[in-house]
Each structure stands twice: as C-alpha cells, then as structure tokens.
Amino acid sequence: KVLAIAGIMGGLETSVTDDTQDIFLESAFFAPLAIAGRARRFGLHTDSSQRYERGVDFELPMIAMDRASQLIQQYAGGEFGPITVAEKTERLPQRNAIELNQAQVDALLGYQVSAEFIADALTRLGCVVTVKAQGQWSVVPPSHRYDMAIYQDLIEEVARIHGYDNIQIRLPQIDVKFSAYQDGFEQDQLRQTMVTLGYQEAISFSFADLKLEKQLNPAVHPLALANPISSDLAVMRSTLLSSLIPCVQYNLNRQQNRVRLFELGLRFDYQNAQSIHDLKQIPTLALIAVGSRIPEQWHAKAQPMDFFDLKGEVEQILAAGRVQVDYVRSERAWLHPGQSAEIVVNGQSIGYLGRLHPSLENDLDLGVTWVAELDQSAVLQSYVSNFTELSRFPSVRRDIALLISDNINVNDIQQLIKQTGGDLLDSSWLFDVYTGQGVEQGKRSLAFALLWQHPSRTLEDAEIKSGMDQIIEVLENTYQATLRAS
C-alpha cells in the first residue's frame, strides 16, 4: 500500500484519527528540486510541498523530532520508541564559505561600518565567522539560511542589523570632465544627405561570409565566430561591403535593376592587430550603387553611372563638414585600377571610392558596381573655413593646355600649380581632357584655367606673365609637360 508521497502528502491509511493510540513521527529533509518536480507532476500544491520546495534546514529533523516527542509526552503521556535514522550525508547541501572584506561593505552601503560590528552581527545571525586578516573574513552561513549565498547577501544582513534608519544621508558627488566641443554633424544629418542623394539605408549584422571577405581583401584574416548564426555569417567583417554586396545581389535577383544602398556601421580593423585584444571597431559610412544614374523617367534617357558621378556624390557628403580632401590613385586590388581613388586628408587615407574590379564583378554575378567607404569620424568632423574680404579689383583668367603622360595624377598637377602660383593665384581648375588625333600614344591633353587676382590692387600683365612662365617651367621640369599648340 502507498503510505505517502514523500514531502507532498500523506496517505489515508496512515492518517491520525481520534482512536489512534500509536503515533509514528517522521522528520525529514527532502531535496527541493525533487519535490518541486513531483508536486507539479501530480498537480498537487500542499503546505508540505510548498515548505520542502523552498528548502528547510537540513540540520533541523533531529531537533524537531526531539521537541515533538517532548511535547507529546508532556501533554498526552506515553512512552518513546526507538529512533531510526536513514540519511546519506554526502547528499546533504554543503554550505561553502563566503569571502567578505571591509572594502566591499563600504562600497555597497556607501558608508563605513566598523569591522567589529560586521563580525559581531554575522556571528549573532548564526554564521561561523573566521577572521583572515584585518577587515577580511571567511563566513559560513547557518544551515537554515538558504538566502545567504554571495557576499552581497551578507552585507544586506549587516545593513539590516545596523538599521536602515542609521544610514547616513549624503548627496552623491560626480566628477564631470567636459571635453572640447567639436562642431560636428550628427549621424541623422548624414543619413539625410544620403537619402537626398537617392540612397536607401541598410541595417545589417556585423558578421560576414569568409569567402566574400577573402575576395575583397585576400590579405585579411578575419575573426571567426565560435558559434555563428549561419555558415555565411561566420566572421567579423573588415569592410561594410561584405554586408552590402549580398543585399545588392538579393535585390538584383528580384528584378530590381537600380539599387543604391548605404550603411552606417562598425567594421573591424585587422591591419595593425597583433592579437584579438588589439582589434578596433571603426565607425564607417559605406555606399554601393548599381544601375543607371537616375531612375527611369519620360523626359530623360537612362544613362549608366560613371566614376565622376560617384566622386561628385562623395564630394557632396564631404562638403557638409567642409572637409578638404585630395584624391590619389588607389592600390586596392579588388577595385578597378583605372576607375578608383583613395580619399586623403592631411596625408592620411580616410576611405576610397571607385568601381569593383571587373573580375570580381563577374565572380559575384554583378554588373558595373560602384562603391565607396569612408571613416565616419572624418566625414562628421566639421572644419571652420577661413574667410577673407572679397577683392574689389578685377581678376584675370589665363588658360594653359598641357601635353603630359597619362600616368600622372591630375591632383598632383593641380597641387603643383597651386604651390608655384603663390598668393597671386586665386584659384585653378581642370576644364578639358583630350586624347586622340594630334596627341601621341600614352599622353593626354589637360587644359587648366588659372585665375589671378590681388586683394588690394590691379595686377599688371608682367606679374601675370611671370607667374605663368614659372608654373610652365616647373611643370616641364617635374613632369616633362609641354604646351600644346593651339
């Protein structure tokens, strides 16, 4: 016959009635997890199960047995029978020592309590307190205090014994250090600029496909995830293009022939990292464009996007902060060698722009794809312009057409013209490029406009001629440039 469900409910056959003469007392400790599972399984919720689920003092059964026997004999009479003990001491809970020190108490309470009071309070609560050093204790909680498991529990008891009303009231002190204010443009303004240029924002994981990472940069060894979401999101990206390119592929496969996306996110910089602890995450702006320059419409023919369209858009992004940049030839292997550029500020690269290499476009099953990636810190940085009074005196324009090797960067030529022209040269710009009949193979004709002006007087022809001659001489000596005959 079933006598009882241990720790949950007794059986009818062994219940106590008015006619009962012999009483069998049971005093036990049951594992809380075992009782909780069985009570739920049978759909029972009793006082007994509630008590044992929460845990009782495992040292209490013998004390409770003696006290119950004493009370029964005192009020009802009778004789004691033998006590039978059935236990496995190795299965009983072990109360581990909790390490506590004065600094932990002071930090958590916010005020200082004496070491003597701390030791005395814990001892009075039944804890075994061992002093290890001045202000350091090893505390073993009593068997009936299941709620004492970590040092914060001990500090809570110290505060309770000390009295919450005795806690000193003190206003918090905060040391605030104000950093230098920088007139930077917020990310929302940058997003608005991108939307104005016709781009849509993409938000993606910082994880990427290892194969695509290697296609974009074979020299990179990206950090692998121990438990990736999927096989194509197994490493931490070194470029935001690892996330944007799959987005473009997804859209192209669904008949979206014109895709323009941007993302503001973080990328991992593996270049100078000797170990995982050296890795840095760089806030980055990346954009990608596939398809025509403008959407299909009735009043204009669809024209393919080119390098200068992309460069113009990047210049509009940088113009918001008045960032002065130079463009130099990019050496990135996965970009088109003749349609890409590195974006440089004060001699430091802040990004790049250009077309993906045709072989990479074929591997990825993409058409002509234009990309750019810039450091957010440089884009959002705002530079204060230097203002000068407008000259009231007339300016003089002179044009020169140069025959020069097509391997020479136009930006280098413009920088040399600016340096040689001095203060009298107000500005200069390229307005024509020509190759073909009359220009030998390997060279091209570049036409520059030079604007001369003095802030406080009218320039004389001799001054302008001297400046032009000096510029032509320097270009001839530096780049073997020659004047093109008209």
N, C-alpha and C positions, 0 to 999 in steps of 0.2 A: 504494500500500500504506500501511496505517496504521503509522506508526513508533512512536507512543506516545500515551498520554493525558496531556497536559501536567500536570505536578505531581502525578500519581497513580501511573501505572505505565508502564514502558517496554514496547516490543513485542518479540516473539521474533525477528523478522527483524533487529533491530539490537542484539541481546544480545551480550555478550562471552563468548568461549569460549577454550579452551586454544590454538586455532590462530589467534586474532586477531593481526594484525600492525599494523593502523592503528586508532587509537582517536580517536573524535570526542568531545571533552569539552563538556558543556553545563552552564552555571552560570546559574541564573535566579532571578528573583523573580516570583511569581505573586500576584494579588490573593486574599487569604484567603477572602473570601465566594464568589468564583467557584469555587475549588477545593472548598469545603465542599459547595456545591450539586451539583456534578458527581459527587463521590465518592458522595454519598447516592443520586444518580440511578442510578448503575451498580452500587450495592450493594457498593462496594469500600472497604476500610479498610486502607491501606498505611502504611508508615513515612513515605513521601514525602508522602502526603496529610495525615497527621497533623502533619507538620512545617509544611507550607505553610498548612494551615487555621489554625494558631496564629500564623502570621506569622513571617517571617525578616527579617534585616537587609537592607534594600534596597540598602545600600552594600557588601554582602559579596560579590556574584557575581564581580567582577573580582579581588578579593583571593584568593578561593577558587580561581579559575582559575589564577592565577599560582602559588599554593602547590602545587596538584595537579600542574601541569606540571613544577615543580621536582622534586617527589618522584619522578615517573615517570622523568624523565631521570636522576636520581641513582641509582635502583635498577634501572632496566630499559634505560637508554640510549634512543637515538632522537633525532629532530630535531623542533623546533617547527614547526607550520604557522601560517598567518595566523589572527588572531582577528577574528571577525565580531561586531559589536555591533548588536543590534536592540532598541531601547528607545524609550519615549515618556516623557520626563522629567516632562511635565505630569501624567501619570497616577500618578506615584510619590507615596507618602504625604508629607504636609507636617507637619513637627514644629513645632507652634506653641509660642511662648514661654509659660511658666507664671509668673505673678506670685507672689512669695513675700515675706513680711515677718517680722520678728522676733516681733511680737505673735502671729501665727498659730502659730509654732513653740512659743512659751512656753505658749500656751493649750492646744494639743493635747497636748503632752508633760507639762504640769503642772510643769515646772521649766525653768530658764533655761540655754540653751546659747549660748556666745559666737558673735558674728557671724562672727568669723574662722574658727571651726571649721565653721560651716554652709557658708560659701563654699568652704573647702578640701575638705570631704567631698564636696560635689556635683561639684567640679572633678575630683577623683580618680575619680569614677564615670563620667567622660566627658562630663559636661554642660558646655555653654557658659554660664558664669555672668557676667552683666553687673550691676555694682553701680549702681543707680539713685540711691540715697541711703543715708544711714546706716541699716542694718538693713532695707534693701529691695533685692530682687534680681529680675532677669528671667532665667529659667532655660530653656534649650532642651535637652531630653533628647537623649541619643545615639540614633542611628537604630535600634540593636538593643534599646532598652528600650521595648517597647510598653506595659509596665505603668506607665509614668510618664505620667499624663495630667492629673492635678489636683494642687493644692498639697499635699493630704494624702499623696499618694504620695511627694513629695519629703521631707516631714517623717518619714515612715516610714523612708526610707533614711538620713536623718540620725541617727535614733534607733538604727538597726541598726549604723551605723559607730561611733557613740559608745559603744555597748554597753549592752544592757538591764540588765546587772548593775551598771552605774554610775548607773542611775536612782535618785534619792533617794526613800526611803520616808517618806511624810508622811501623817498621818491627815487625812481630809477635814474641813473646817470648814463648818458650816452655821449660818447666822443664821436663827433661828426667831423669828417675831413672833406671839405669841398674841393673837388677837382676843378682844374681850369676849364672855363666854359668854352666850348667849341661850337661855332656856328655851323652845325652840320644839318643836312637834310634828312628827315626821317624816312624810314622804310616805306611808309604809306605814300609819301610823295614820289618815291622812286617807283613804286607799283603804279601809281597814276601815270607817270611818264611812260612806262612800258605799255600800259593799256592804250594810251594816246597814240603810240606808235603802231598799234594794231596787234599786240601780243596778248596772249591769254596766260594766266598764271597756272603753273603746275605745282602740285604739292606731292612729294614722293618720299619713300623711305631713304635712309642714308646707306642702304645696302645695295649691292650691285652684283652683276654677273662677272665672275672671274675672267671668262673668255673675252667679254667686251672690254674689261679693264686692260687686259693684255693687248688687245687690238689697238686701243687708244694710246697706250704707253707700255711697250714691252719691258722697259727697264724697271717698272714699278712692281713691288711685291706687297700687295695689299693685305691688310689684317683680315684673317679668316675668322668667321664666327664659329663658336663651339657648337651652337645649336641653331642653325639657320632656319628661317621660315620656309624656304624652298631652295632648290639647287641653283636657281638663277638669282638668288638674293643671299649669296654665301660670303661676301666680303664687304668691307667698309670702303666706300667709293673714294677715289682720289680726285675725281672730277664730277661735276654735276651732269656732264653729258652722258655718263653711264646710266643716269635715270631718265634724261630727256629723250635720248635716241629710241629706247623701247616705246616711249609714248608716241613718238612720231610714227614708228613702224605700225603701231596699233591703229592709229588714225588712217594711215595710208591704206592699210588692208581693209578699211571700211569706207572706201571711196571718198575720203577727204583729201583732195589733191593739193590744197593750200593749208599748210599747218605752220603756225607761228606761236611758239611757247617760250616762256621764261620761268625761272625758278630762283627764289632767294633761299639759300640753304647753306649747310655746312659741308665741307669736304675735308678729308684727312690729308695732311701734308707729310708725305713719306720721304721727302728729298734728303733732309738732314737728320732723320731719326735713326739713332744707333740701337734703340730698344723701344719697346712698347710704351715706356714711360716718357719718351721724348716726343711722342706723337702730338701734333697740334691740329685743332679743327679751325679751318679758315672760313669765316663768313664770305660767301661768294654769290655773285649775280651771274647767271648763265642764260643764254638765249639761243634758240635754234629756229631756223626758218627754211621751209621747203615750199616750192611753188612760185607763183607769179608775184610780181612786186605789189600789185594792188588786186583786190577781189574782182571777179568777173562783173562787168557792167556794160551798159549800152553805149556810153559816149567815149570810151577809150579802149584801145586794144590791150589785151593781156600781154605784158612784157615780162620776160624772165628777170628775176632778181640778180644783181651782179655785186661785185666786191665793193663798188663805190656806194651802192645803196646801203649795204651793211655798215660801211665806215661812216656814212652820214648819220645813221641811227645811233651808232655808238657815240659819235660826237655830240648828238643831242642829249644823250644820257649824261655825258661828262660835263656838258655846258651848264647843267643845273647848279653845279658847285664851282663853276669857272675853273675846272682843273686844266692846267696847261700840260699837254702830253706831246710826245713825239712817237712816230711810227717807224719801226725798223723791221728789216726782213726777219721773218720767223724761221727758226731752225727745227720746229716741231715736225717729226717725221710723218705724223698722221694728218697733217694739213697740206693743202695744195702748195707746192713750192713757189708758184708764181702768183698766187691769189690769197696771200695770208700776211699778217703783220703782227709784230709784238708791240704792245702798248706800254710806253716807258714814261715814267715821271721821275725827274731828277736822277736819271741813270738807273732806276730800279724798275723792273717789269711789274706791272700791276694787272696784266692779263694779255689776251690775244684775241684776234678776230680773223676770220677767213673761211675758206671752203674746205670741207673734208677732202682728203686725198681721194682721187677717182678710184683707186684700187680698193680703198676702204668702203667707199660708197657701193661698189659692186658686191663686196663681201656681205654688206649689211642689207643689200637689196633696196638701196635708196637711190633717188635721183640726185640732182645737184643740191647739196645741203650746205647751208651757211650757218656758222656757229660763232659764238663769242663767249668769253668768260673773263670776269673782272673781279678783283678783290673789293668787297663791299666797303671796307674801311677807306679805300682810296676814292671810290665813287661818292660816298656820303660826305667825304671831307669837303668843306667849303673854303675856298681861298679868297681873301679880300683883294679886290682889284686896286691897282694904283691909278688914281685919277690925276690928270694934268689938264691945264687950261687949253682949250682949243685955240689953235693958231688962227689969227685974223689975216695971215698972209697967204698968197696963192701957193698951191702945190704944183709940182712939175712931174709929169709921168714920162719915163723912158722905158722902152721895151728892148729886150735882147733875146735873140734866138740862138741857141747853142746846139752844136753837134757834139754828142757825148755818148760814151759807152752805155749800153742798156743794162749793164750790171751795176751801175752806180745808183744808189738810192736817192730819190728826189729830195727827201727830207734832209739828207746830208748837204746837198747843194744849197737848199734854202737856208740852212743854218750858217753855211759859209758866207753866203751873200749878206745875211743879217749882221754877222760879226765884222765883215770887211766894210760895209756901208757906214757904220758908225752912227752917231747921233743924228746926222742929217737925213738918213734913210728912214722915212716914216714907216713904210711897210712894203712888202713884196709878196707876190703870189704867182703861181703857175696858171697860165690860161690856155696853153695849147700843147699838145703832144702829137708828133707826126712821125710815121715810119712809112717807107715806100719809095717811090720813084725820086731819085735825087739824093737819097740817104743810103750810105753804104751798109752792107750787112753787118749786124752786131752793134749798130748805133741807132740813135733816135734823136729827133729834133725836139728840144724843150724850149718853149717861149715863156719868159718871165716878165711880169710888169713890175717896175720899181717906182715907188712914189717918194719924191724928195720934197722936204718941207722944213723950214726953220721956224721956231716958235715966235721969234721977235723981229724978223726982218725978211725981206725978199731975197731969195737965193740968186746968185749970179751964175751965168752959163758956165763960167770957168770952174766954179766949185762943183757943179753937177758933172761936168765932163771929167774932172779929176777923180771924182768918186766912181764914175762908170768905168774909167780906164783901170783903176785899181782893182775893182771887182773882176773885170775880164782877165786881168793879169794873174790874179790869184787862182781863178778857175782854170786857166790854161796850165799853170804850174802844178796845181793839185790834182786835177782830173783830166789833163790833156784835152780840155774842151776848146772848141774853135767856134768862131762866129759863123753862122750860116748865112750864105749870101742871099740877098733878097731877090 
